[in-house]
Amino acid sequence: MIALRPHVHSVAAADMDGDGKVDLVFNDMAGSRVVWLRGRGDGSFAAPREYRTGQGPVGLASADVDGDGIADLAVCQLGGVRLFLGGPSGLREGGTLAAATAAGVEVFLTR
């Protein structure tokens, strides 16, 4: 069971570690984090892994930003859009894409 405050606004479903199984990532706005659930391929998920974000992660989008064939994650947060790069060991910090000026900014990733 995952303890969450009632501030989940976005969920992304994508293969974040390149194992061919769908993973889930969701935001926890009050906790200033995203939580990754690694899919096992049978409808269950491994123990959650937390990744700290900036204040108020309000939206998520996934796409292969770096071209390695593994989904990456953009987190729209108060003060910017943070990028996490997907890989075999999970997500890793990828930097800030752009400054956001208000909550509710939508992130669209195209290739």
C-alpha positions in Angstrom: 0.0 0.0 0.0 1.2 3.5 -0.8 0.4 6.3 1.6 -0.7 9.4 -0.4 -2.1 12.7 0.5 -5.2 13.5 -1.6 -3.1 15.5 -4.1 -2.6 13.1 -7.0 -3.4 15.0 -10.3 -1.6 13.0 -13.0 -0.7 9.4 -13.8 1.6 8.3 -16.6 1.6 4.7 -17.9 4.8 3.9 -19.9 7.8 1.5 -19.9 10.2 3.7 -17.9 12.9 1.0 -17.5 13.0 -0.6 -21.0 11.9 -4.1 -19.8 8.8 -4.2 -22.1 6.4 -4.0 -19.2 4.1 -1.0 -18.4 5.0 1.0 -15.4 3.0 3.6 -13.5 4.2 7.0 -12.3 2.0 9.4 -10.5 2.5 12.8 -8.8 2.0 13.7 -5.2 1.6 17.4 -5.2 1.6 17.8 -1.4 4.7 15.6 -1.0 6.7 17.3 -3.8 7.5 13.9 -5.4 6.6 11.5 -8.1 6.2 7.8 -7.3 7.2 5.1 -9.8 5.6 1.6 -9.7 7.6 -0.8 -11.8 5.3 -3.1 -13.7 5.9 -6.9 -13.3 3.9 -7.8 -16.4 1.2 -9.7 -14.6 -0.9 -6.8 -13.4 1.1 -6.3 -10.2 3.8 -3.8 -9.4 7.1 -3.7 -7.4 7.5 -1.6 -4.3 7.2 2.1 -5.0 10.2 4.3 -5.6 10.0 8.0 -4.8 11.7 10.8 -6.7 11.8 14.3 -5.2 10.6 17.1 -7.5 10.4 20.8 -7.0 7.4 22.3 -5.2 4.0 21.2 -6.4 4.3 18.7 -9.3 1.0 19.3 -11.0 1.3 17.4 -14.3 3.1 14.5 -16.0 3.9 13.6 -19.5 6.0 10.7 -20.9 7.9 10.3 -24.1 11.3 9.1 -25.3 13.0 12.5 -25.1 16.6 11.4 -25.4 16.1 8.8 -28.2 17.3 5.7 -26.3 14.1 3.8 -26.8 13.0 4.1 -23.2 10.3 6.5 -22.0 11.3 9.6 -20.0 9.1 11.7 -17.7 8.5 15.4 -17.8 7.0 16.8 -14.5 5.4 20.2 -14.7 5.9 21.8 -11.3 5.7 25.2 -9.8 8.7 27.0 -11.1 9.6 24.8 -14.0 9.4 21.6 -15.9 11.7 18.9 -14.5 12.9 16.0 -16.7 13.6 12.5 -15.4 15.3 10.2 -17.9 14.2 6.5 -17.9 16.7 3.7 -17.9 17.3 0.1 -16.8 17.8 1.1 -13.1 14.8 3.5 -13.0 14.5 7.2 -13.4 17.4 9.7 -13.1 17.4 13.5 -13.0 17.6 15.0 -16.4 17.5 18.7 -15.7 14.9 21.5 -16.2 13.3 22.0 -19.6 11.6 25.4 -19.1 10.2 27.7 -16.5 6.5 27.5 -15.8 4.7 30.6 -14.6 1.6 29.1 -13.1 0.1 25.8 -11.9 -1.9 23.9 -14.5 0.6 24.3 -17.3 0.2 21.4 -19.7 3.3 19.6 -21.0 3.3 18.3 -24.5 6.4 16.3 -25.7 6.9 15.7 -29.3 9.6 14.0 -31.3 
